Amino acid sequence: MTGFVSIRNLRKSYGSFEVLRGINLDVAKGEVVCVIGPSGSGKSTLIRCINRLEGFSPESEILVDGIPVATGRALARVRAEVGMVFQSFNLFPHLTVRENVMLAPRRVRGTSRADAARRADQLLARVGIANQADKYPEHLSGGQQQRVAIARALAMDPQVMLFDEPTSALDPEMVGEVLDVMRDLARTGVTMIVVTHEMGFASQVADRVIFMDAGQIVEQGPPAQILSNPVEPRTRNFLGAVLNH
């Protein structure tokens, strides 16, 4: 296998319905990949398989930095290297913003409280909400909560960041602030796989855009090619509908 993230023959079914139909994909270290496609095409399932939030068929194989995404200790090692940001923010409401960011390093890596707090404050400053550290999530806007979720994922110093439509639950005026944080993150060289419907973001930030439909990768390439001059009719039809919406 090649690639920092390597996926071979990834299949996933719910009963008789095959959600992923033999996906093969390599993502290089430091690469930013945006995955686009219609609802139900398998995009979110694909990235949820990378840290095994979704199980997959036994004949499938996923490696992250050479570590198989299996079960037990290997899976724990992978999950420690893979950060994930969801559509919903999934913050703990009974913890302050700072405590939310501190939690995983303390529990998983055994980081001291002082070091975890120091790192949390650095990350909250990085995502532009250092002044919200002592508040509880309910007192933050949706955009602020999503930025906390990004800081929380970064607190584990992950090698790979997965984003599952991170702006889809946000009010339109809050989308830009989250995309700005993601743009800054992309410039730091962290490997990113982003499921998104934000075509402007994909065109500006991605090294590669992947178009999925019906559980398969239909087409992939540089953003300018895929978004402006796609080869496949399914890609053209999807982009025509999205960009003219």
C-alpha positions as CSV (number, residue, x, y, z in Angstrom):
1,M,0.0,0.0,0.0
2,T,1.0,3.6,-0.6
3,G,-0.3,6.8,1.1
4,F,-0.5,8.0,4.6
5,V,-4.1,6.9,4.6
6,S,-4.5,3.8,2.4
7,I,-7.9,2.3,1.6
8,R,-8.4,-0.9,-0.4
9,N,-11.6,-2.5,-1.5
10,L,-13.7,-0.7,1.1
11,R,-17.1,-2.2,1.3
12,K,-19.9,-1.4,3.7
13,S,-23.5,-2.7,3.7
14,Y,-26.6,-2.1,5.8
15,G,-28.5,-5.4,5.2
16,S,-28.8,-5.8,1.5
17,F,-28.0,-2.2,0.7
18,E,-24.4,-1.6,-0.2
19,V,-23.3,1.8,0.9
20,L,-19.7,1.6,-0.2
21,R,-18.9,-0.5,-3.2
22,G,-15.2,-1.2,-3.3
23,I,-13.5,2.1,-2.6
24,N,-9.7,2.4,-3.3
25,L,-8.1,5.6,-2.1
26,D,-4.6,6.9,-1.1
27,V,-4.2,10.2,0.7
28,A,-0.6,11.5,1.1
29,K,0.8,13.0,4.2
30,G,-0.1,16.7,4.3
31,E,-2.6,16.4,1.5
32,V,-6.0,18.1,1.7
33,V,-8.7,16.1,0.1
34,C,-12.3,17.3,-0.3
35,V,-15.0,14.7,-0.9
36,I,-18.2,15.9,-2.6
37,G,-21.3,14.3,-4.0
38,P,-25.1,14.0,-3.5
39,S,-26.7,13.0,-0.2
40,G,-26.6,9.3,0.3
41,S,-23.5,8.7,-1.9
42,G,-21.5,7.3,1.0
43,K,-19.2,10.3,1.7
44,S,-19.8,10.4,5.5
45,T,-19.7,6.6,5.8
46,L,-16.3,6.6,4.0
47,I,-14.6,8.9,6.5
48,R,-16.3,7.3,9.5
49,C,-14.8,4.0,8.4
50,I,-11.3,5.5,8.7
51,N,-11.4,5.5,12.5
52,R,-13.9,2.6,12.5
53,L,-16.9,4.6,13.8
54,E,-18.5,2.5,11.1
55,G,-17.5,-1.2,10.7
56,F,-16.7,-2.5,7.2
57,S,-16.5,-5.8,5.4
58,P,-13.7,-8.3,6.4
59,E,-12.2,-8.2,2.9
60,S,-11.6,-4.4,3.2
61,E,-8.4,-2.9,4.4
62,I,-7.6,0.5,5.8
63,L,-4.1,1.7,7.0
64,V,-3.3,4.9,8.8
65,D,0.4,5.6,8.9
66,G,1.0,1.9,8.3
67,I,-1.3,0.9,11.2
68,P,-4.3,-1.3,10.3
69,V,-7.7,0.0,11.2
70,A,-8.7,-3.2,13.0
71,T,-9.8,-3.6,16.6
72,G,-8.1,-3.6,20.0
73,R,-4.8,-1.9,20.5
74,A,-4.3,-1.1,16.8
75,L,-7.6,0.7,16.7
76,A,-6.7,2.7,19.8
77,R,-3.4,3.7,18.2
78,V,-5.2,4.8,15.0
79,R,-7.9,6.8,16.9
80,A,-5.2,8.6,18.9
81,E,-3.8,9.8,15.5
82,V,-7.1,10.7,13.8
83,G,-9.1,13.7,14.9
84,M,-12.7,14.1,13.8
85,V,-15.1,17.0,13.6
86,F,-18.8,16.2,13.0
87,Q,-21.8,18.0,11.7
88,S,-23.1,18.3,15.3
89,F,-20.6,19.7,17.7
90,N,-20.9,16.9,20.3
91,L,-19.4,19.0,23.1
92,F,-20.0,18.0,26.7
93,P,-22.5,20.5,28.1
94,H,-21.5,20.1,31.7
95,L,-17.8,21.0,30.9
96,T,-16.5,24.5,30.1
97,V,-14.9,25.1,26.7
98,R,-11.4,24.7,28.1
99,E,-12.4,21.5,29.9
100,N,-13.9,20.1,26.7
101,V,-10.5,20.6,25.0
102,M,-8.5,19.2,27.9
103,L,-10.5,16.0,28.3
104,A,-9.0,13.7,25.7
105,P,-5.3,14.5,26.3
106,R,-5.8,13.9,30.0
107,R,-7.7,10.7,29.7
108,V,-6.0,9.1,26.6
109,R,-2.5,10.5,26.8
110,G,-2.2,11.0,30.6
111,T,-1.3,14.7,30.1
112,S,-1.1,16.7,33.4
113,R,-3.9,19.1,34.1
114,A,-1.6,22.1,33.9
115,D,-0.1,21.0,30.5
116,A,-3.6,20.2,29.1
117,A,-4.9,23.6,30.2
118,R,-2.0,25.4,28.7
119,R,-2.4,23.5,25.4
120,A,-6.2,24.1,25.4
121,D,-5.6,27.8,25.8
122,Q,-3.2,27.8,22.9
123,L,-5.6,26.0,20.7
124,L,-8.6,28.2,21.6
125,A,-6.5,31.2,20.7
126,R,-5.6,29.5,17.4
127,V,-9.2,29.1,16.5
128,G,-10.0,32.6,17.6
129,I,-12.1,32.0,20.8
130,A,-9.6,32.3,23.6
131,N,-12.0,34.7,25.4
132,Q,-14.7,32.0,25.6
133,A,-12.6,29.4,27.5
134,D,-14.5,29.6,30.8
135,K,-18.0,29.6,29.2
136,Y,-20.2,26.5,28.8
137,P,-21.1,25.4,25.3
138,E,-24.7,26.5,25.6
139,H,-23.6,30.1,25.8
140,L,-21.7,30.0,22.5
141,S,-23.0,30.4,18.9
142,G,-23.0,27.4,16.6
143,G,-19.9,28.7,14.8
144,Q,-18.1,29.1,18.1
145,Q,-19.1,25.6,19.2
146,Q,-17.7,24.2,16.0
147,R,-14.5,26.0,16.5
148,V,-14.3,24.5,20.0
149,A,-14.8,21.1,18.4
150,I,-11.9,21.7,16.0
151,A,-9.7,22.7,18.9
152,R,-10.7,19.6,20.9
153,A,-9.8,17.4,17.9
154,L,-6.4,19.2,17.6
155,A,-5.6,18.7,21.3
156,M,-4.6,15.1,20.6
157,D,-2.0,16.4,18.0
158,P,-3.6,14.1,15.3
159,Q,-1.8,13.1,12.1
160,V,-5.0,13.2,10.2
161,M,-8.1,15.4,10.6
162,L,-11.5,14.2,9.3
163,F,-14.3,16.7,8.8
164,D,-17.9,15.4,8.2
165,E,-19.7,18.4,6.7
166,P,-18.6,20.6,9.5
167,T,-20.7,23.6,8.4
168,S,-23.9,21.9,7.4
169,A,-25.6,22.6,10.8
170,L,-24.5,26.2,11.0
171,D,-26.5,29.3,10.2
172,P,-25.1,30.9,6.9
173,E,-23.5,33.8,8.7
174,M,-21.4,31.4,10.8
175,V,-20.1,29.2,8.0
176,G,-17.3,31.6,7.1
177,E,-15.7,31.7,10.5
178,V,-15.4,27.9,10.6
179,L,-14.1,27.7,7.0
180,D,-11.5,30.3,7.9
181,V,-10.2,28.1,10.8
182,M,-10.1,25.1,8.4
183,R,-8.2,27.2,5.8
184,D,-5.6,28.2,8.4
185,L,-5.3,24.5,9.5
186,A,-4.7,23.4,5.9
187,R,-1.8,25.7,5.6
188,T,-0.1,24.0,8.6
189,G,0.4,20.8,6.6
190,V,-1.9,18.5,8.6
191,T,-3.5,15.8,6.5
192,M,-7.2,16.6,6.0
193,I,-10.1,14.7,4.5
194,V,-13.1,16.9,4.3
195,V,-16.7,15.9,3.3
196,T,-18.2,19.2,2.3
197,H,-20.9,20.9,0.1
198,E,-18.9,24.1,0.2
199,M,-17.5,24.2,-3.3
200,G,-15.8,27.5,-2.8
201,F,-13.8,26.1,0.1
202,A,-12.9,23.0,-2.0
203,S,-11.7,25.1,-4.9
204,Q,-9.5,27.2,-2.7
205,V,-8.1,24.7,-0.2
206,A,-8.1,21.2,-1.6
207,D,-5.2,19.6,-3.3
208,R,-7.6,17.1,-4.7
209,V,-11.4,16.8,-5.0
210,I,-13.2,13.5,-5.1
211,F,-16.7,13.1,-6.5
212,M,-18.7,10.2,-5.1
213,D,-22.0,8.8,-6.2
214,A,-23.8,5.6,-5.3
215,G,-21.0,4.3,-3.0
216,Q,-18.2,4.7,-5.5
217,I,-15.5,7.2,-6.5
218,V,-16.7,8.5,-9.9
219,E,-14.0,11.0,-10.6
220,Q,-11.1,12.7,-8.8
221,G,-8.4,15.3,-9.6
222,P,-7.3,18.9,-9.0
223,P,-10.1,21.2,-7.9
224,A,-9.9,23.3,-11.2
225,Q,-10.4,20.1,-13.2
226,I,-13.2,18.5,-11.2
227,L,-15.1,21.7,-10.3
228,S,-14.7,23.5,-13.7
229,N,-14.2,20.8,-16.3
230,P,-15.3,17.4,-15.1
231,V,-15.2,14.5,-17.4
232,E,-18.0,12.3,-16.1
233,P,-21.6,13.1,-16.9
234,R,-22.7,12.3,-13.2
235,T,-20.1,14.9,-11.9
236,R,-21.3,17.5,-14.4
237,N,-25.0,17.0,-13.5
238,F,-24.2,17.2,-9.8
239,L,-22.2,20.4,-10.1
240,G,-24.7,21.9,-12.4
241,A,-27.4,21.4,-9.8
242,V,-25.3,22.6,-6.9
243,L,-23.7,25.6,-8.5
244,N,-26.9,26.8,-10.0
245,H,-28.9,26.4,-6.8
